[in-house]
Amino acid sequence: MPSTPYRFEIDASVPLAEAEMSLQLAMIALEGLFGQAGVRLDARYDVDEAGRALIVDASSDVGAALVRVFTTLMIREFGDDAFSVRRGERRVPMPPEPGGAVAPSPEPAGNAA
């Protein structure tokens, strides 16, 4: 299944670590809906420290819910102007394959606007 990444660019007024903690909180909340195993298997994100961004894969039902819950938490905790979000900005790493190899992320179908 192709990756559907959402890039959350975090304003300099928000510590990136605190934004990531909000993402972790969103993942915990999703355990109530999808179970711990479902979240562990299907919730993926990457941190771009240099770009002050969190990239969340929304290609699964869990990932799509994660994007929505995380967006809501960010708005409530830091405000509307504390971040921006765009779809399709960067690939998200796939989970490791058995034996420790990392599966390559599929190439995006096209450039996002």
C-alpha positions as CSV (number, residue, x, y, z in Angstrom):
1,M,0.0,0.0,0.0
2,P,1.5,3.4,-0.9
3,S,2.4,5.7,1.9
4,T,0.3,8.8,2.5
5,P,2.5,11.1,4.6
6,Y,1.3,14.3,6.4
7,R,4.1,16.7,7.3
8,F,3.5,18.7,10.4
9,E,5.9,21.7,10.5
10,I,6.2,22.9,14.1
11,D,6.6,26.6,14.9
12,A,9.8,27.7,16.7
13,S,7.6,28.7,19.7
14,V,6.8,25.0,20.3
15,P,9.5,22.7,21.5
16,L,9.7,19.8,19.0
17,A,10.0,17.3,21.9
18,E,6.7,18.5,23.3
19,A,5.0,18.2,19.9
20,E,6.4,14.7,19.6
21,M,5.0,13.9,23.1
22,S,1.6,15.1,21.9
23,L,1.9,12.6,19.0
24,Q,2.7,9.9,21.5
25,L,-0.3,10.8,23.5
26,A,-2.4,10.6,20.3
27,M,-1.1,7.1,19.8
28,I,-2.0,6.1,23.3
29,A,-5.6,7.4,22.7
30,L,-5.8,5.3,19.6
31,E,-5.1,2.2,21.5
32,G,-8.6,2.5,22.9
33,L,-10.0,2.2,19.4
34,F,-7.5,-0.1,17.6
35,G,-5.8,-1.9,20.4
36,Q,-2.1,-1.8,21.4
37,A,-1.2,-4.3,18.7
38,G,-3.1,-2.4,16.0
39,V,-1.3,0.9,16.9
40,R,2.1,-0.8,17.1
41,L,1.6,-2.4,13.6
42,D,0.1,0.5,11.7
43,A,1.1,3.8,13.3
44,R,4.3,5.2,11.8
45,Y,6.0,8.5,12.0
46,D,9.3,10.2,11.4
47,V,11.0,13.2,13.1
48,D,12.8,15.8,10.9
49,E,14.7,17.7,13.5
50,A,16.4,20.0,11.1
51,G,13.1,20.9,9.4
52,R,11.3,21.0,12.8
53,A,8.7,18.6,11.4
54,L,6.9,15.4,12.3
55,I,5.9,13.2,9.4
56,V,2.9,10.9,10.0
57,D,1.9,8.0,7.7
58,A,-1.8,8.0,7.1
59,S,-2.0,5.1,4.7
60,S,-3.9,2.9,7.2
61,D,-7.0,3.4,9.2
62,V,-4.9,3.8,12.3
63,G,-2.6,6.3,10.6
64,A,-5.5,8.4,9.3
65,A,-7.0,8.5,12.8
66,L,-3.6,9.4,14.2
67,V,-3.4,12.4,11.9
68,R,-6.8,13.6,13.0
69,V,-6.2,13.1,16.8
70,F,-2.7,14.6,16.7
71,T,-4.0,17.7,14.8
72,T,-6.7,18.2,17.4
73,L,-4.2,17.8,20.3
74,M,-1.8,20.3,18.7
75,I,-4.6,22.9,18.2
76,R,-5.8,22.5,21.8
77,E,-2.4,22.5,23.4
78,F,-0.5,25.0,21.2
79,G,-3.0,26.9,19.1
80,D,-3.9,27.2,15.5
81,D,-0.8,29.1,14.5
82,A,1.7,26.7,16.2
83,F,2.0,24.4,13.2
84,S,1.2,23.9,9.6
85,V,0.3,20.6,8.0
86,R,0.7,19.4,4.4
87,R,-0.1,16.1,2.7
88,G,2.4,14.2,0.7
89,E,5.6,16.0,1.6
90,R,8.0,13.1,2.5
91,R,8.0,9.4,2.7
92,V,7.7,7.7,6.1
93,P,10.0,4.8,6.8
94,M,8.4,1.4,6.7
95,P,8.7,-0.8,9.8
96,P,11.7,-3.2,9.9
97,E,11.4,-6.5,8.2
98,P,12.2,-9.7,10.0
99,G,16.0,-10.0,10.4
100,G,16.5,-6.3,10.9
101,A,16.4,-5.1,7.3
102,V,14.3,-2.0,6.6
103,A,11.7,-2.3,3.8
104,P,12.1,0.5,1.2
105,S,9.3,3.1,1.2
106,P,7.3,3.2,-2.0
107,E,7.9,6.2,-4.1
108,P,5.1,8.8,-4.0
109,A,2.7,8.8,-7.0
110,G,3.4,12.5,-7.7
111,N,4.3,15.8,-6.1
112,A,1.9,17.3,-3.7
113,A,0.8,20.8,-3.9
